[in-house]
Amino acid sequence: MKDIVADASLVTKCGLYCGACKAYLKGKCEGCAETLKKAKCKIRNCCIDRSYTTCADCETYADTSACKKINGGIDRFFSLIFRYDRAAGIQMIREQGAEAFTKKMTVDKSMWIKK
């Protein structure tokens, strides 16, 4: 199993951190940026279409609560179960940068900011 290390290339388009994901750490996933399994992800495709590194680059939805891709039904369901705050991750990336976000996720040993 891999160690959790700070690597900004493992920040997902939607404000999570693959570098702390169990599937990634076990070598079962290459990370959201690399794996073709994520090719159908609406958030990922939106960022790619607009040449955004992450949703933090989006000026249309400075308030991510207005974005239907980030706040769709499935995401709301999973955020309740796993208690993650994707908007807080995007906001941290926007304000402090991906490096600071990855450092926090590495210290917290988490792939998301918890509610």
Backbone atoms as SQL, in Angstrom:
CREATE TABLE atoms (id INTEGER PRIMARY KEY, chain TEXT, resi INTEGER, resn TEXT, atom TEXT, x REAL, y REAL, z REAL);
INSERT INTO atoms VALUES
  (1, 'A', 1, 'MET', 'N', 0.844, -1.182, 0.000),
  (2, 'A', 1, 'MET', 'CA', 0.000, 0.000, 0.000),
  (3, 'A', 1, 'MET', 'C', 0.892, 1.249, 0.000),
  (4, 'A', 2, 'LYS', 'N', 0.494, 2.229, -0.793),
  (5, 'A', 2, 'LYS', 'CA', 1.245, 3.482, -0.893),
  (6, 'A', 2, 'LYS', 'C', 1.040, 4.319, 0.366),
  (7, 'A', 3, 'ASP', 'N', 1.965, 5.226, 0.612),
  (8, 'A', 3, 'ASP', 'CA', 1.825, 6.195, 1.698),
  (9, 'A', 3, 'ASP', 'C', 1.066, 7.411, 1.183),
  (10, 'A', 4, 'ILE', 'N', 0.398, 8.104, 2.076),
  (11, 'A', 4, 'ILE', 'CA', -0.269, 9.356, 1.722),
  (12, 'A', 4, 'ILE', 'C', 0.796, 10.446, 1.685),
  (13, 'A', 5, 'VAL', 'N', 0.953, 11.050, 0.526),
  (14, 'A', 5, 'VAL', 'CA', 1.914, 12.141, 0.354),
  (15, 'A', 5, 'VAL', 'C', 1.210, 13.318, -0.316),
  (16, 'A', 6, 'ALA', 'N', 1.724, 14.498, -0.083),
  (17, 'A', 6, 'ALA', 'CA', 1.156, 15.701, -0.690),
  (18, 'A', 6, 'ALA', 'C', 1.595, 15.772, -2.151),
  (19, 'A', 7, 'ASP', 'N', 0.637, 15.689, -3.050),
  (20, 'A', 7, 'ASP', 'CA', 0.907, 15.733, -4.495),
  (21, 'A', 7, 'ASP', 'C', -0.255, 16.448, -5.168),
  (22, 'A', 8, 'ALA', 'N', -0.025, 17.688, -5.571),
  (23, 'A', 8, 'ALA', 'CA', -1.095, 18.508, -6.149),
  (24, 'A', 8, 'ALA', 'C', -1.693, 17.896, -7.407),
  (25, 'A', 9, 'SER', 'N', -0.969, 17.004, -8.088),
  (26, 'A', 9, 'SER', 'CA', -1.527, 16.375, -9.286),
  (27, 'A', 9, 'SER', 'C', -2.642, 15.388, -8.942),
  (28, 'A', 10, 'LEU', 'N', -2.807, 15.074, -7.660),
  (29, 'A', 10, 'LEU', 'CA', -3.850, 14.142, -7.231),
  (30, 'A', 10, 'LEU', 'C', -5.098, 14.839, -6.699),
  (31, 'A', 11, 'VAL', 'N', -5.160, 16.168, -6.843),
  (32, 'A', 11, 'VAL', 'CA', -6.369, 16.909, -6.483),
  (33, 'A', 11, 'VAL', 'C', -7.377, 16.690, -7.592),
  (34, 'A', 12, 'THR', 'N', -8.588, 16.299, -7.229),
  (35, 'A', 12, 'THR', 'CA', -9.624, 16.062, -8.233),
  (36, 'A', 12, 'THR', 'C', -10.196, 17.379, -8.742),
  (37, 'A', 13, 'LYS', 'N', -10.861, 17.312, -9.861),
  (38, 'A', 13, 'LYS', 'CA', -11.512, 18.498, -10.426),
  (39, 'A', 13, 'LYS', 'C', -12.542, 19.065, -9.453),
  (40, 'A', 14, 'CYS', 'N', -13.155, 18.183, -8.656),
  (41, 'A', 14, 'CYS', 'CA', -14.281, 18.573, -7.812),
  (42, 'A', 14, 'CYS', 'C', -13.902, 18.876, -6.363),
  (43, 'A', 15, 'GLY', 'N', -12.620, 18.935, -6.039),
  (44, 'A', 15, 'GLY', 'CA', -12.222, 19.342, -4.702),
  (45, 'A', 15, 'GLY', 'C', -12.030, 18.217, -3.707),
  (46, 'A', 16, 'LEU', 'N', -11.707, 17.038, -4.184),
  (47, 'A', 16, 'LEU', 'CA', -11.352, 15.929, -3.304),
  (48, 'A', 16, 'LEU', 'C', -9.868, 15.632, -3.534),
  (49, 'A', 17, 'TYR', 'N', -9.318, 14.702, -2.747),
  (50, 'A', 17, 'TYR', 'CA', -7.897, 14.388, -2.873),
  (51, 'A', 17, 'TYR', 'C', -7.678, 12.895, -3.050),
  (52, 'A', 18, 'CYS', 'N', -7.355, 12.495, -4.285),
  (53, 'A', 18, 'CYS', 'CA', -7.119, 11.075, -4.597),
  (54, 'A', 18, 'CYS', 'C', -5.951, 10.503, -3.811),
  (55, 'A', 19, 'GLY', 'N', -5.006, 11.322, -3.405),
  (56, 'A', 19, 'GLY', 'CA', -3.828, 10.858, -2.701),
  (57, 'A', 19, 'GLY', 'C', -4.113, 10.216, -1.355),
  (58, 'A', 20, 'ALA', 'N', -5.328, 10.378, -0.840),
  (59, 'A', 20, 'ALA', 'CA', -5.718, 9.747, 0.422),
  (60, 'A', 20, 'ALA', 'C', -6.839, 8.726, 0.218),
  (61, 'A', 21, 'CYS', 'N', -7.181, 8.441, -1.025),
  (62, 'A', 21, 'CYS', 'CA', -8.252, 7.491, -1.346),
  (63, 'A', 21, 'CYS', 'C', -7.731, 6.059, -1.173),
  (64, 'A', 22, 'LYS', 'N', -8.507, 5.214, -0.538),
  (65, 'A', 22, 'LYS', 'CA', -8.093, 3.824, -0.302),
  (66, 'A', 22, 'LYS', 'C', -7.823, 3.083, -1.601),
  (67, 'A', 23, 'ALA', 'N', -8.648, 3.279, -2.605),
  (68, 'A', 23, 'ALA', 'CA', -8.445, 2.601, -3.893),
  (69, 'A', 23, 'ALA', 'C', -7.128, 3.040, -4.526),
  (70, 'A', 24, 'TYR', 'N', -6.829, 4.326, -4.463),
  (71, 'A', 24, 'TYR', 'CA', -5.571, 4.829, -5.018),
  (72, 'A', 24, 'TYR', 'C', -4.385, 4.274, -4.228),
  (73, 'A', 25, 'LEU', 'N', -4.478, 4.320, -2.906),
  (74, 'A', 25, 'LEU', 'CA', -3.376, 3.857, -2.058),
  (75, 'A', 25, 'LEU', 'C', -3.097, 2.364, -2.222),
  (76, 'A', 26, 'LYS', 'N', -4.137, 1.597, -2.542),
  (77, 'A', 26, 'LYS', 'CA', -3.972, 0.159, -2.744),
  (78, 'A', 26, 'LYS', 'C', -3.562, -0.185, -4.180),
  (79, 'A', 27, 'GLY', 'N', -3.438, 0.846, -5.037),
  (80, 'A', 27, 'GLY', 'CA', -3.038, 0.614, -6.421),
  (81, 'A', 27, 'GLY', 'C', -4.170, 0.156, -7.316),
  (82, 'A', 28, 'LYS', 'N', -5.422, 0.306, -6.862),
  (83, 'A', 28, 'LYS', 'CA', -6.579, -0.125, -7.647),
  (84, 'A', 28, 'LYS', 'C', -7.143, 0.986, -8.528),
  (85, 'A', 29, 'CYS', 'N', -6.621, 2.192, -8.389),
  (86, 'A', 29, 'CYS', 'CA', -7.084, 3.346, -9.171),
  (87, 'A', 29, 'CYS', 'C', -5.877, 4.250, -9.419),
  (88, 'A', 30, 'GLU', 'N', -5.844, 4.871, -10.565),
  (89, 'A', 30, 'GLU', 'CA', -4.748, 5.779, -10.913),
  (90, 'A', 30, 'GLU', 'C', -5.018, 7.207, -10.461),
  (91, 'A', 31, 'GLY', 'N', -6.204, 7.449, -9.945),
  (92, 'A', 31, 'GLY', 'CA', -6.614, 8.804, -9.588),
  (93, 'A', 31, 'GLY', 'C', -7.600, 9.323, -10.611),
  (94, 'A', 32, 'CYS', 'N', -8.420, 10.252, -10.214),
  (95, 'A', 32, 'CYS', 'CA', -9.490, 10.748, -11.084),
  (96, 'A', 32, 'CYS', 'C', -8.979, 11.399, -12.365),
  (97, 'A', 33, 'ALA', 'N', -7.823, 12.019, -12.306),
  (98, 'A', 33, 'ALA', 'CA', -7.294, 12.682, -13.504),
  (99, 'A', 33, 'ALA', 'C', -6.846, 11.675, -14.555),
  (100, 'A', 34, 'GLU', 'N', -6.474, 10.488, -14.128),
  (101, 'A', 34, 'GLU', 'CA', -5.901, 9.504, -15.040),
  (102, 'A', 34, 'GLU', 'C', -6.858, 8.400, -15.479),
  (103, 'A', 35, 'THR', 'N', -7.720, 7.964, -14.609),
  (104, 'A', 35, 'THR', 'CA', -8.528, 6.787, -14.900),
  (105, 'A', 35, 'THR', 'C', -9.661, 7.066, -15.884),
  (106, 'A', 36, 'LEU', 'N', -9.842, 6.173, -16.814),
  (107, 'A', 36, 'LEU', 'CA', -10.925, 6.307, -17.792),
  (108, 'A', 36, 'LEU', 'C', -12.274, 5.983, -17.173),
  (109, 'A', 37, 'LYS', 'N', -12.276, 5.356, -16.002),
  (110, 'A', 37, 'LYS', 'CA', -13.538, 5.051, -15.320),
  (111, 'A', 37, 'LYS', 'C', -14.275, 6.335, -14.960),
  (112, 'A', 38, 'LYS', 'N', -13.550, 7.427, -14.834),
  (113, 'A', 38, 'LYS', 'CA', -14.157, 8.703, -14.471),
  (114, 'A', 38, 'LYS', 'C', -14.541, 9.536, -15.696),
  (115, 'A', 39, 'ALA', 'N', -14.441, 8.960, -16.886),
  (116, 'A', 39, 'ALA', 'CA', -14.719, 9.698, -18.116),
  (117, 'A', 39, 'ALA', 'C', -16.160, 10.200, -18.194),
  (118, 'A', 40, 'LYS', 'N', -17.065, 9.574, -17.464),
  (119, 'A', 40, 'LYS', 'CA', -18.467, 9.998, -17.486),
  (120, 'A', 40, 'LYS', 'C', -18.797, 11.027, -16.405),
  (121, 'A', 41, 'CYS', 'N', -17.828, 11.390, -15.583),
  (122, 'A', 41, 'CYS', 'CA', -18.062, 12.334, -14.492),
  (123, 'A', 41, 'CYS', 'C', -18.378, 13.718, -15.068),
  (124, 'A', 42, 'LYS', 'N', -19.553, 14.240, -14.752),
  (125, 'A', 42, 'LYS', 'CA', -19.989, 15.534, -15.286),
  (126, 'A', 42, 'LYS', 'C', -19.116, 16.676, -14.798),
  (127, 'A', 43, 'ILE', 'N', -18.696, 16.602, -13.542),
  (128, 'A', 43, 'ILE', 'CA', -17.853, 17.670, -12.991),
  (129, 'A', 43, 'ILE', 'C', -16.496, 17.666, -13.691),
  (130, 'A', 44, 'ARG', 'N', -15.903, 16.500, -13.810),
  (131, 'A', 44, 'ARG', 'CA', -14.600, 16.360, -14.476),
  (132, 'A', 44, 'ARG', 'C', -14.680, 16.862, -15.909),
  (133, 'A', 45, 'ASN', 'N', -15.704, 16.456, -16.638),
  (134, 'A', 45, 'ASN', 'CA', -15.856, 16.875, -18.033),
  (135, 'A', 45, 'ASN', 'C', -16.105, 18.364, -18.168),
  (136, 'A', 46, 'CYS', 'N', -16.848, 18.942, -17.248),
  (137, 'A', 46, 'CYS', 'CA', -17.088, 20.386, -17.257),
  (138, 'A', 46, 'CYS', 'C', -15.764, 21.134, -17.129),
  (139, 'A', 47, 'CYS', 'N', -14.927, 20.705, -16.190),
  (140, 'A', 47, 'CYS', 'CA', -13.619, 21.350, -16.000),
  (141, 'A', 47, 'CYS', 'C', -12.728, 21.167, -17.219),
  (142, 'A', 48, 'ILE', 'N', -12.714, 19.977, -17.785),
  (143, 'A', 48, 'ILE', 'CA', -11.886, 19.717, -18.963),
  (144, 'A', 48, 'ILE', 'C', -12.357, 20.576, -20.134),
  (145, 'A', 49, 'ASP', 'N', -13.671, 20.654, -20.343),
  (146, 'A', 49, 'ASP', 'CA', -14.219, 21.457, -21.445),
  (147, 'A', 49, 'ASP', 'C', -13.852, 22.930, -21.316),
  (148, 'A', 50, 'ARG', 'N', -13.716, 23.406, -20.096),
  (149, 'A', 50, 'ARG', 'CA', -13.428, 24.823, -19.850),
  (150, 'A', 50, 'ARG', 'C', -11.949, 25.074, -19.529),
  (151, 'A', 51, 'SER', 'N', -11.133, 24.044, -19.635),
  (152, 'A', 51, 'SER', 'CA', -9.695, 24.129, -19.342),
  (153, 'A', 51, 'SER', 'C', -9.406, 24.575, -17.915),
  (154, 'A', 52, 'TYR', 'N', -10.235, 24.119, -16.968),
  (155, 'A', 52, 'TYR', 'CA', -10.017, 24.405, -15.552),
  (156, 'A', 52, 'TYR', 'C', -9.202, 23.278, -14.939),
  (157, 'A', 53, 'THR', 'N', -8.306, 23.625, -14.052),
  (158, 'A', 53, 'THR', 'CA', -7.580, 22.609, -13.300),
  (159, 'A', 53, 'THR', 'C', -8.544, 21.949, -12.324),
  (160, 'A', 54, 'THR', 'N', -9.338, 22.778, -11.637),
  (161, 'A', 54, 'THR', 'CA', -10.373, 22.300, -10.714),
  (162, 'A', 54, 'THR', 'C', -11.563, 23.263, -10.786),
  (163, 'A', 55, 'CYS', 'N', -12.610, 22.935, -10.077),
  (164, 'A', 55, 'CYS', 'CA', -13.779, 23.821, -9.990),
  (165, 'A', 55, 'CYS', 'C', -13.422, 25.161, -9.342),
  (166, 'A', 56, 'ALA', 'N', -12.315, 25.215, -8.625),
  (167, 'A', 56, 'ALA', 'CA', -11.879, 26.464, -7.993),
  (168, 'A', 56, 'ALA', 'C', -11.580, 27.539, -9.033),
  (169, 'A', 57, 'ASP', 'N', -11.311, 27.145, -10.273),
  (170, 'A', 57, 'ASP', 'CA', -11.038, 28.099, -11.347),
  (171, 'A', 57, 'ASP', 'C', -12.306, 28.715, -11.945),
  (172, 'A', 58, 'CYS', 'N', -13.453, 28.165, -11.609),
  (173, 'A', 58, 'CYS', 'CA', -14.721, 28.599, -12.205),
  (174, 'A', 58, 'CYS', 'C', -15.170, 29.939, -11.636),
  (175, 'A', 59, 'GLU', 'N', -15.388, 30.892, -12.521),
  (176, 'A', 59, 'GLU', 'CA', -15.903, 32.198, -12.110),
  (177, 'A', 59, 'GLU', 'C', -17.419, 32.264, -12.216),
  (178, 'A', 60, 'THR', 'N', -17.997, 31.381, -13.016),
  (179, 'A', 60, 'THR', 'CA', -19.450, 31.350, -13.175),
  (180, 'A', 60, 'THR', 'C', -20.124, 30.998, -11.853),
  (181, 'A', 61, 'TYR', 'N', -19.543, 30.037, -11.155),
  (182, 'A', 61, 'TYR', 'CA', -20.105, 29.585, -9.881),
  (183, 'A', 61, 'TYR', 'C', -19.117, 29.835, -8.751),
  (184, 'A', 62, 'ALA', 'N', -18.844, 31.112, -8.485),
  (185, 'A', 62, 'ALA', 'CA', -17.966, 31.458, -7.368),
  (186, 'A', 62, 'ALA', 'C', -18.551, 30.887, -6.076),
  (187, 'A', 63, 'ASP', 'N', -19.882, 30.857, -6.009),
  (188, 'A', 63, 'ASP', 'CA', -20.586, 30.190, -4.914),
  (189, 'A', 63, 'ASP', 'C', -20.974, 28.814, -5.447),
  (190, 'A', 64, 'THR', 'N', -20.248, 27.792, -5.055),
  (191, 'A', 64, 'THR', 'CA', -20.453, 26.460, -5.624),
  (192, 'A', 64, 'THR', 'C', -21.828, 25.882, -5.310),
  (193, 'A', 65, 'SER', 'N', -22.539, 26.452, -4.362),
  (194, 'A', 65, 'SER', 'CA', -23.872, 25.919, -4.045),
  (195, 'A', 65, 'SER', 'C', -24.844, 26.112, -5.209),
  (196, 'A', 66, 'ALA', 'N', -24.526, 27.008, -6.128),
  (197, 'A', 66, 'ALA', 'CA', -25.393, 27.248, -7.284),
  (198, 'A', 66, 'ALA', 'C', -25.110, 26.291, -8.449),
  (199, 'A', 67, 'CYS', 'N', -24.011, 25.565, -8.387),
  (200, 'A', 67, 'CYS', 'CA', -23.638, 24.656, -9.472),
  (201, 'A', 67, 'CYS', 'C', -24.371, 23.325, -9.316),
  (202, 'A', 68, 'LYS', 'N', -25.179, 22.989, -10.312),
  (203, 'A', 68, 'LYS', 'CA', -25.962, 21.750, -10.247),
  (204, 'A', 68, 'LYS', 'C', -25.101, 20.502, -10.448),
  (205, 'A', 69, 'LYS', 'N', -23.961, 20.654, -11.075),
  (206, 'A', 69, 'LYS', 'CA', -23.085, 19.494, -11.246),
  (207, 'A', 69, 'LYS', 'C', -22.459, 19.096, -9.905),
  (208, 'A', 70, 'ILE', 'N', -22.026, 20.081, -9.145),
  (209, 'A', 70, 'ILE', 'CA', -21.414, 19.800, -7.840),
  (210, 'A', 70, 'ILE', 'C', -22.472, 19.404, -6.813),
  (211, 'A', 71, 'ASN', 'N', -23.631, 19.967, -6.908),
  (212, 'A', 71, 'ASN', 'CA', -24.668, 19.750, -5.900),
  (213, 'A', 71, 'ASN', 'C', -25.822, 18.902, -6.415),
  (214, 'A', 72, 'GLY', 'N', -25.510, 17.966, -7.306),
  (215, 'A', 72, 'GLY', 'CA', -26.529, 17.062, -7.825),
  (216, 'A', 72, 'GLY', 'C', -27.010, 16.094, -6.757),
  (217, 'A', 73, 'GLY', 'N', -28.038, 15.357, -7.058),
  (218, 'A', 73, 'GLY', 'CA', -28.654, 14.436, -6.103),
  (219, 'A', 73, 'GLY', 'C', -27.712, 13.387, -5.561),
  (220, 'A', 74, 'ILE', 'N', -26.887, 12.801, -6.416),
  (221, 'A', 74, 'ILE', 'CA', -25.962, 11.762, -5.973),
  (222, 'A', 74, 'ILE', 'C', -24.927, 12.355, -5.024),
  (223, 'A', 75, 'ASP', 'N', -24.400, 13.533, -5.367),
  (224, 'A', 75, 'ASP', 'CA', -23.403, 14.153, -4.501),
  (225, 'A', 75, 'ASP', 'C', -23.992, 14.510, -3.146),
  (226, 'A', 76, 'ARG', 'N', -25.204, 15.038, -3.125),
  (227, 'A', 76, 'ARG', 'CA', -25.840, 15.366, -1.842),
  (228, 'A', 76, 'ARG', 'C', -26.009, 14.113, -0.994),
  (229, 'A', 77, 'PHE', 'N', -26.403, 13.028, -1.629),
  (230, 'A', 77, 'PHE', 'CA', -26.583, 11.750, -0.937),
  (231, 'A', 77, 'PHE', 'C', -25.257, 11.274, -0.314),
  (232, 'A', 78, 'PHE', 'N', -24.200, 11.247, -1.125),
  (233, 'A', 78, 'PHE', 'CA', -22.902, 10.789, -0.622),
  (234, 'A', 78, 'PHE', 'C', -22.323, 11.732, 0.424),
  (235, 'A', 79, 'SER', 'N', -22.544, 13.036, 0.282),
  (236, 'A', 79, 'SER', 'CA', -22.009, 13.971, 1.271),
  (237, 'A', 79, 'SER', 'C', -22.688, 13.778, 2.625),
  (238, 'A', 80, 'LEU', 'N', -23.939, 13.375, 2.626),
  (239, 'A', 80, 'LEU', 'CA', -24.619, 13.073, 3.887),
  (240, 'A', 80, 'LEU', 'C', -24.070, 11.803, 4.525),
  (241, 'A', 81, 'ILE', 'N', -23.864, 10.777, 3.723),
  (242, 'A', 81, 'ILE', 'CA', -23.368, 9.500, 4.242),
  (243, 'A', 81, 'ILE', 'C', -21.927, 9.621, 4.731),
  (244, 'A', 82, 'PHE', 'N', -21.058, 10.222, 3.905),
  (245, 'A', 82, 'PHE', 'CA', -19.631, 10.273, 4.231),
  (246, 'A', 82, 'PHE', 'C', -19.221, 11.558, 4.946),
  (247, 'A', 83, 'ARG', 'N', -20.148, 12.493, 5.087),
  (248, 'A', 83, 'ARG', 'CA', -19.931, 13.756, 5.800),
  (249, 'A', 83, 'ARG', 'C', -18.776, 14.573, 5.215),
  (250, 'A', 84, 'TYR', 'N', -18.776, 14.699, 3.880),
  (251, 'A', 84, 'TYR', 'CA', -17.743, 15.531, 3.273),
  (252, 'A', 84, 'TYR', 'C', -18.323, 16.848, 2.809),
  (253, 'A', 85, 'ASP', 'N', -17.457, 17.833, 2.729),
  (254, 'A', 85, 'ASP', 'CA', -17.841, 19.175, 2.319),
  (255, 'A', 85, 'ASP', 'C', -17.016, 19.565, 1.095),
  (256, 'A', 86, 'ARG', 'N', -17.507, 19.159, -0.051),
  (257, 'A', 86, 'ARG', 'CA', -16.805, 19.409, -1.314),
  (258, 'A', 86, 'ARG', 'C', -16.626, 20.912, -1.542),
  (259, 'A', 87, 'ALA', 'N', -17.618, 21.706, -1.208),
  (260, 'A', 87, 'ALA', 'CA', -17.529, 23.161, -1.395),
  (261, 'A', 87, 'ALA', 'C', -16.395, 23.757, -0.569),
  (262, 'A', 88, 'ALA', 'N', -16.186, 23.232, 0.632),
  (263, 'A', 88, 'ALA', 'CA', -15.085, 23.725, 1.475),
  (264, 'A', 88, 'ALA', 'C', -13.736, 23.400, 0.834),
  (265, 'A', 89, 'GLY', 'N', -13.625, 22.234, 0.213),
  (266, 'A', 89, 'GLY', 'CA', -12.399, 21.873, -0.483),
  (267, 'A', 89, 'GLY', 'C', -12.132, 22.802, -1.655),
  (268, 'A', 90, 'ILE', 'N', -13.161, 23.060, -2.433),
  (269, 'A', 90, 'ILE', 'CA', -13.025, 23.960, -3.582),
  (270, 'A', 90, 'ILE', 'C', -12.656, 25.361, -3.104),
  (271, 'A', 91, 'GLN', 'N', -13.288, 25.813, -2.038),
  (272, 'A', 91, 'GLN', 'CA', -12.998, 27.140, -1.493),
  (273, 'A', 91, 'GLN', 'C', -11.561, 27.226, -0.989),
  (274, 'A', 92, 'MET', 'N', -11.085, 26.180, -0.319),
  (275, 'A', 92, 'MET', 'CA', -9.704, 26.190, 0.165),
  (276, 'A', 92, 'MET', 'C', -8.721, 26.229, -1.001),
  (277, 'A', 93, 'ILE', 'N', -8.989, 25.450, -2.036),
  (278, 'A', 93, 'ILE', 'CA', -8.126, 25.461, -3.222),
  (279, 'A', 93, 'ILE', 'C', -8.134, 26.857, -3.846),
  (280, 'A', 94, 'ARG', 'N', -9.306, 27.465, -3.911),
  (281, 'A', 94, 'ARG', 'CA', -9.449, 28.800, -4.498),
  (282, 'A', 94, 'ARG', 'C', -8.656, 29.838, -3.697),
  (283, 'A', 95, 'GLU', 'N', -8.742, 29.777, -2.381),
  (284, 'A', 95, 'GLU', 'CA', -8.129, 30.792, -1.522),
  (285, 'A', 95, 'GLU', 'C', -6.649, 30.535, -1.222),
  (286, 'A', 96, 'GLN', 'N', -6.278, 29.261, -1.023),
  (287, 'A', 96, 'GLN', 'CA', -4.929, 28.950, -0.558),
  (288, 'A', 96, 'GLN', 'C', -4.088, 28.171, -1.564),
  (289, 'A', 97, 'GLY', 'N', -4.730, 27.629, -2.576),
  (290, 'A', 97, 'GLY', 'CA', -4.019, 26.882, -3.601),
  (291, 'A', 97, 'GLY', 'C', -4.036, 25.382, -3.360),
  (292, 'A', 98, 'ALA', 'N', -3.746, 24.639, -4.419),
  (293, 'A', 98, 'ALA', 'CA', -3.782, 23.175, -4.370),
  (294, 'A', 98, 'ALA', 'C', -2.713, 22.608, -3.442),
  (295, 'A', 99, 'GLU', 'N', -1.556, 23.268, -3.362),
  (296, 'A', 99, 'GLU', 'CA', -0.479, 22.780, -2.485),
  (297, 'A', 99, 'GLU', 'C', -0.920, 22.786, -1.028),
  (298, 'A', 100, 'ALA', 'N', -1.531, 23.869, -0.578),
  (299, 'A', 100, 'ALA', 'CA', -2.003, 23.948, 0.814),
  (300, 'A', 100, 'ALA', 'C', -3.101, 22.913, 1.064),
  (301, 'A', 101, 'PHE', 'N', -3.968, 22.736, 0.078),
  (302, 'A', 101, 'PHE', 'CA', -5.032, 21.741, 0.199),
  (303, 'A', 101, 'PHE', 'C', -4.443, 20.336, 0.345),
  (304, 'A', 102, 'THR', 'N', -3.468, 19.995, -0.491),
  (305, 'A', 102, 'THR', 'CA', -2.881, 18.657, -0.412),
  (306, 'A', 102, 'THR', 'C', -2.151, 18.444, 0.910),
  (307, 'A', 103, 'LYS', 'N', -1.517, 19.473, 1.415),
  (308, 'A', 103, 'LYS', 'CA', -0.841, 19.354, 2.716),
  (309, 'A', 103, 'LYS', 'C', -1.845, 19.080, 3.822),
  (310, 'A', 104, 'LYS', 'N', -2.974, 19.797, 3.797),
  (311, 'A', 104, 'LYS', 'CA', -4.011, 19.569, 4.808),
  (312, 'A', 104, 'LYS', 'C', -4.573, 18.154, 4.707),
  (313, 'A', 105, 'MET', 'N', -4.855, 17.718, 3.491),
  (314, 'A', 105, 'MET', 'CA', -5.415, 16.379, 3.311),
  (315, 'A', 105, 'MET', 'C', -4.411, 15.296, 3.730),
  (316, 'A', 106, 'THR', 'N', -3.132, 15.553, 3.508),
  (317, 'A', 106, 'THR', 'CA', -2.093, 14.607, 3.910),
  (318, 'A', 106, 'THR', 'C', -2.003, 14.526, 5.431),
  (319, 'A', 107, 'VAL', 'N', -2.011, 15.670, 6.089),
  (320, 'A', 107, 'VAL', 'CA', -1.970, 15.698, 7.557),
  (321, 'A', 107, 'VAL', 'C', -3.224, 15.049, 8.136),
  (322, 'A', 108, 'ASP', 'N', -4.381, 15.368, 7.557),
  (323, 'A', 108, 'ASP', 'CA', -5.659, 14.823, 8.040),
  (324, 'A', 108, 'ASP', 'C', -5.871, 13.369, 7.626),
  (325, 'A', 109, 'LYS', 'N', -5.044, 12.886, 6.669),
  (326, 'A', 109, 'LYS', 'CA', -5.196, 11.540, 6.099),
  (327, 'A', 109, 'LYS', 'C', -6.620, 11.322, 5.601),
  (328, 'A', 110, 'SER', 'N', -7.076, 12.312, 4.837),
  (329, 'A', 110, 'SER', 'CA', -8.454, 12.315, 4.351),
  (330, 'A', 110, 'SER', 'C', -8.488, 12.735, 2.891),
  (331, 'A', 111, 'MET', 'N', -9.480, 12.248, 2.176),
  (332, 'A', 111, 'MET', 'CA', -9.621, 12.683, 0.784),
  (333, 'A', 111, 'MET', 'C', -10.608, 13.843, 0.632),
  (334, 'A', 112, 'TRP', 'N', -11.173, 14.308, 1.733),
  (335, 'A', 112, 'TRP', 'CA', -12.083, 15.452, 1.688),
  (336, 'A', 112, 'TRP', 'C', -12.076, 16.183, 3.007),
  (337, 'A', 113, 'ILE', 'N', -12.559, 17.426, 2.946),
  (338, 'A', 113, 'ILE', 'CA', -12.757, 18.204, 4.172),
  (339, 'A', 113, 'ILE', 'C', -14.069, 17.728, 4.779),
  (340, 'A', 114, 'LYS', 'N', -14.022, 17.422, 6.035),
  (341, 'A', 114, 'LYS', 'CA', -15.208, 16.885, 6.708),
  (342, 'A', 114, 'LYS', 'C', -16.133, 18.009, 7.156),
  (343, 'A', 115, 'LYS', 'N', -17.430, 17.685, 7.182),
  (344, 'A', 115, 'LYS', 'CA', -18.430, 18.641, 7.668),
  (345, 'A', 115, 'LYS', 'C', -18.344, 18.729, 9.161);
